[in-house]
Amino acid sequence: MRIFVTGASGWIGSAVVAELLAGDHEVLGLARSDASAEAVAAAGAEVRRGDIGDLELLRAAAAESDGVVHLAFRHDIAFAGDFETAVAADRAAIETLGEALAGTDRPLAIASGVAGLKPGTLATERDTAEPFPGPGGRILNERTALALADRGVRSISVRFAPTVHGDGDNGFIAMVVAADQQAGSAAYIGDGLNRWPSVHRSDAARLVRLGIEGAPAGSVLHAVGEEGVAIRDVAEAIGRGLDLPVTSITAEQGEAQFGFLARFLALDMPVSSAITRKLLSWEPSGPGLVADLKQGHYFSAAAA
Ligand SMILES: NC(=O)c1ccc[n+]([C@@H]2O[C@H](COP(=O)([O-])OP(=O)(O)OC[C@H]3O[C@@H](n4cnc5c(N)ncnc54)[C@H](OP(=O)(O)O)[C@@H]3O)[C@@H](O)[C@H]2O)c1
């Protein structure tokens, strides 16, 4: 298949591009800058220059493809505090890609998350969350995407664990490592027994390929390798890696140390991927989060 990938230069997207190409697919990758275009071309994909705000470009690229993986997200503005604009841009992109594929039964896989699904209880693919302020607006975007199944689109929501970890990660765990280093302590909020699901980047990328190849219309996939890793265990691994004391802090201190991330770090959100594994015979095989932290690459990046 020829697959249009938005976010092709990103952390997950670059692994998805490699996975699709290794699976004998062709990739048309969206790139908004020279550097991203070079990276996408070097990976072996065809480059389409443009921004996700250019809806005509998205429509045309989707129409000339056999399927779409939509991973671009305006993290630059979202992480600076303007989640609403980033979420709205994501929704416009999903609607446009969906219109372009309507009536074709071609796959459209979009990125989603697991926050808010079923706090404190093991959530499954059948659970849905209610929108909440900020990033929680993406829950409506998932609904928009899944509803495209009724319009002849093989729509798929890939709910990524909040940490898609691995060597080169610049996401949440890398942010926590940097914040801990700056504060001089590897901190967790409260008793730190709250859990985060995790997935290794290689497993996440393989799941996206399997979804594009075979997930039925309206599928929710959980890119989750480990159901729940206690945040205290993560802090202890970071403390060892950076040679810092490991400390419990209050939610207020958490805001000071981790900024917007503090709210997420306090969540208990164990998540199952049993339905996904069975549906697509997906078996995660990459290292777990703590084992990955023990490999040391998060700390050499922090020291650089
Ligand atoms: N990483 C995780 O742990 C995680 C967890 C849950 C959900 N997700 C979601 O999964 C998706 C992929 O995440 P990621 O970690 O791979 O993110 P990332 O590394 O920040 O990559 C984001 C991608 O989007 C592109 N992009 C950003 N703004 C754009 C714009 N205005 N026009 C065109 N392209 C634009 C970036 O291009 P440049 O290379 O040019 O910047 C990059 O290719 C996102 O939707 C993210 O929210 C990720």
The ligand as an ORCA input file, in Angstrom:
! r2SCAN-3c Opt
* xyz 0 1
  N       5.451     10.127     22.287
  C       4.518      9.743     23.137
  O       4.868      9.225     24.210
  C       3.039      9.902     22.821
  C       2.115      9.451     23.762
  C       0.751      9.575     23.485
  C       0.346     10.146     22.290
  N       1.279     10.610     21.406
  C       0.806     11.217     20.150
  O       1.354     10.515     19.043
  C       1.588     11.431     17.961
  C       3.054     11.386     17.561
  O       3.827     11.778     18.687
  P       5.413     11.943     18.659
  O       5.900     11.614     20.025
  O       5.991     11.221     17.499
  O       5.526     13.513     18.448
  P       6.752     14.394     17.922
  O       8.039     13.648     18.014
  O       6.648     15.723     18.591
  O       6.417     14.565     16.380
  C       5.378     15.406     15.962
  C       5.348     15.394     14.442
  O       4.360     16.337     14.009
  C       4.956     17.218     13.079
  N       4.302     18.503     13.153
  C       4.132     19.301     14.238
  N       3.477     20.417     13.899
  C       3.244     20.334     12.568
  C       2.642     21.188     11.633
  N       2.131     22.374     12.000
  N       2.579     20.798     10.335
  C       3.110     19.603      9.944
  N       3.699     18.745     10.793
  C       3.778     19.120     12.082
  C       6.406     17.306     13.505
  O       7.189     17.823     12.461
  P       8.685     18.419     12.732
  O       9.600     17.227     12.709
  O       8.904     19.314     11.576
  O       8.648     19.103     14.067
  C       6.671     15.834     13.814
  O       6.873     15.113     12.628
  C       1.126     12.788     18.460
  O      -0.211     12.977     18.116
  C       1.264     12.648     19.966
  O       0.498     13.574     20.689
  C       2.603     10.492     21.635
*
